[in-house]
Each structure stands twice: as C-alpha cells, then as structure tokens.
Amino acid sequence: MAQISVVRRAGGLTLSEVEERRRTAQDREELALAAPEEPRKPTELDIASCQRLEWDRIIWVMTDRRIAVYSPDEDPRVARREELRVQRMAAEAARDEQSGGGLPVEVMRHRVYRITALPSAAASPEEALIRHVFAASGGAATEHAQRMFSRPGGIYDSEYRIISVEQVLPEPGEFL
C-alpha cells in the first residue's frame, strides 16, 4: 500500500524532485531505525523502508528509461500491479458468484462481460439496465443474461431485451 501512495505522489515529478523525496524518505527511515522497536507489524520502520525502496525504484526507472517527468503509465511495475489487482478482483467476484448460488466460474478461462438490456416496453436508452457476468464467451454471457432476465419470480419484474454484450475484463485478446 505504501508503494501505491509513493507512485501516486511521484506522478508528474522530475528526477530531481523524486531524488529529494527519496532523501526525505531515507531520513524518515533513519529516524524510525533509531526509535524504540514497535511490537506489531507494520512498524514505522517497515513503512519508511518500503517507501524509500519505492522512491529508489522510481529513480532507477526514470534513469533507465530516460524519463524527464515520472508517469505511472511508463512504469512496467505499476502496469503489472494493476494486472494483478484486476486478477484479484476477478477471483473475488468469482468466489462471490459461486457462494451466491451462481454457476461455477473458472477465473482463468472466463471473462467479464457487460450486458446492457432494456425493458421490452422501454423506448429510451435512459431506462437501460447494466449487469456484469462471468462467461467463457460472448454467446455464453448472452445465454446467462437471458436466463437471468427471464427467471420466473426473479428480481426483474418485466421482460428485457439484450441490446449489447461487451467484454470488459480482461481486454479482448488478453488473458487473465
């Protein structure tokens, strides 16, 4: 978590500004090292060390890639963290889906699709209903949505027609 806040604060800084933040983080780490040891983790020393290491890493990325102003978009580690975060979110959503009585979801094979549907009687797109489902393909997502919208006694009290099925996670062509 400390690493994410460092990346956020580093956005838009020049190399000299990042180096100054690194010196400040090192001072904080030295103060924490001299302080009495804390009984629980994470300690002030743990946090200060993580932040200093992250500032060091950002300096290395900026130097190695010859970046004048830091941008998380140009940092390969930030992109990897975001990919891992999306995987964790997908796994959590799959567990929630299964524990709620939904169909078994194979996270590594399934994708997240955004289903947009309109009540059959609706004339305007403002009345659209958007739901997200796990499925192996767009066709499977459509079938799942059709069952969901037509379930007798279900939460949808009128008939819906599906107007779009769009893969949203991961990006089309990529794998989780």
C-alpha positions in Angstrom: 0.0 0.0 0.0 2.9 2.4 0.8 4.2 1.7 -2.7 1.0 2.8 -4.4 0.9 6.1 -2.5 4.5 6.7 -3.5 3.7 6.1 -7.2 0.7 8.4 -6.9 2.8 11.2 -5.3 5.6 10.7 -7.8 3.3 11.3 -10.8 4.4 14.5 -12.6 7.7 14.9 -10.7 11.0 15.5 -12.3 14.0 13.3 -11.4 15.5 15.9 -9.1 12.1 16.2 -7.3 12.0 12.4 -7.0 15.5 12.3 -5.6 14.5 14.9 -3.0 11.5 12.8 -1.9 13.9 9.8 -1.7 16.2 11.7 0.7 13.2 12.7 2.8 12.1 9.0 2.9 15.6 7.9 3.9 15.6 10.5 6.8 12.3 9.1 7.9 13.7 5.6 7.8 16.8 6.6 9.8 14.6 8.2 12.5 12.4 5.1 12.6 15.5 2.9 12.9 16.7 4.9 15.9 13.3 4.8 17.6 12.2 2.0 20.1 11.1 -1.1 18.3 7.4 -1.4 17.8 5.6 -4.6 18.9 3.3 -5.0 15.8 3.7 -5.0 12.1 3.8 -3.0 10.1 6.0 -0.7 12.0 7.1 2.8 11.2 10.4 1.4 10.1 8.6 -1.1 7.8 6.6 1.7 6.1 9.6 4.0 5.9 11.7 1.3 4.3 9.1 0.4 1.8 8.6 4.0 0.8 12.4 4.6 0.4 12.8 1.5 -1.6 9.9 2.6 -3.9 11.5 6.0 -4.4 14.8 4.2 -5.2 13.0 2.1 -7.8 11.3 5.1 -9.4 14.6 6.8 -9.7 16.0 3.7 -11.4 13.1 3.6 -13.8 13.4 7.2 -14.7 17.1 6.9 -15.2 17.0 3.7 -17.1 14.1 4.8 -19.4 15.4 8.4 -19.6 12.0 9.8 -18.4 12.1 13.5 -17.7 8.8 13.5 -15.8 7.6 10.4 -14.0 4.3 8.9 -15.2 3.0 5.7 -13.8 1.8 4.8 -17.3 5.5 4.4 -18.3 6.4 2.2 -15.3 6.2 -1.5 -16.1 5.9 -2.5 -12.4 2.8 -0.3 -12.0 1.2 -2.0 -15.0 2.0 -5.4 -13.6 0.5 -4.4 -10.2 -2.7 -3.2 -11.9 -2.9 -6.5 -13.8 -2.6 -8.4 -10.5 -5.2 -6.2 -8.9 -7.6 -7.0 -11.7 -6.9 -10.7 -11.3 -7.6 -10.5 -7.5 -10.9 -8.6 -8.2 -11.9 -11.2 -10.7 -11.1 -14.0 -8.3 -13.1 -12.4 -5.5 -16.1 -11.7 -7.8 -16.0 -15.4 -8.9 -16.0 -16.6 -5.3 -18.9 -14.3 -4.6 -20.8 -15.5 -7.6 -20.3 -19.1 -6.6 -21.1 -18.6 -3.0 -24.3 -16.8 -4.0 -25.6 -19.9 -5.8 -24.3 -18.9 -9.2 -22.7 -21.2 -11.7 -19.1 -22.3 -11.1 -16.7 -19.8 -12.6 -13.2 -20.7 -13.9 -11.5 -17.4 -13.5 -8.5 -18.3 -15.7 -10.8 -19.2 -18.6 -13.8 -16.9 -18.1 -14.1 -13.2 -19.0 -16.3 -10.4 -17.6 -19.0 -9.2 -19.9 -21.1 -6.1 -19.6 -24.7 -6.9 -20.6 -27.0 -3.9 -21.4 -30.7 -4.6 -21.6 -33.8 -2.6 -21.9 -37.3 -3.4 -20.7 -39.3 -4.6 -23.6 -41.7 -1.6 -23.2 -38.9 1.0 -22.9 -38.5 3.5 -25.7 -35.4 5.3 -24.4 -31.9 4.2 -23.6 -32.1 6.0 -20.2 -34.0 3.0 -18.9 -31.2 0.6 -19.7 -30.2 -2.0 -17.2 -26.5 -2.9 -17.0 -25.2 -6.1 -15.4 -21.8 -7.9 -15.4 -21.4 -11.6 -15.8 -18.6 -14.2 -15.9 -18.6 -16.3 -19.0 -16.2 -18.1 -21.4 -17.6 -16.3 -24.5 -19.9 -13.6 -25.6 -22.5 -16.2 -26.5 -22.3 -17.9 -23.1 -22.7 -14.4 -21.5 -25.8 -13.8 -23.6 -27.3 -17.1 -22.6 -26.6 -16.4 -18.9 -28.2 -13.0 -19.2 -31.2 -14.3 -21.0 -31.8 -16.8 -18.2 -31.2 -14.1 -15.6 -33.7 -11.7 -17.2 -36.4 -14.3 -17.8 -36.2 -16.2 -14.4 -39.8 -16.6 -13.1 -40.2 -14.8 -9.8 -36.8 -13.3 -10.3 -35.7 -9.8 -9.4 -36.6 -8.4 -12.8 -40.3 -7.9 -12.9 -40.7 -7.3 -16.6 -39.2 -8.7 -19.8 -35.9 -7.4 -21.0 -34.3 -7.4 -24.4 -30.5 -7.5 -24.6 -29.1 -4.7 -26.6 -25.3 -5.2 -26.2 -22.8 -7.7 -24.8 -19.3 -6.3 -24.4 -16.2 -8.0 -22.9 -14.7 -5.6 -20.3 -12.2 -7.7 -18.4 -9.6 -8.5 -19.4 -9.2 -6.5 -22.5 -10.3 -8.6 -25.6 -7.5 -10.8 -26.7 -5.6 -10.7 -23.4 -5.5 -13.4 -20.7 -6.0 -13.1 -17.0 
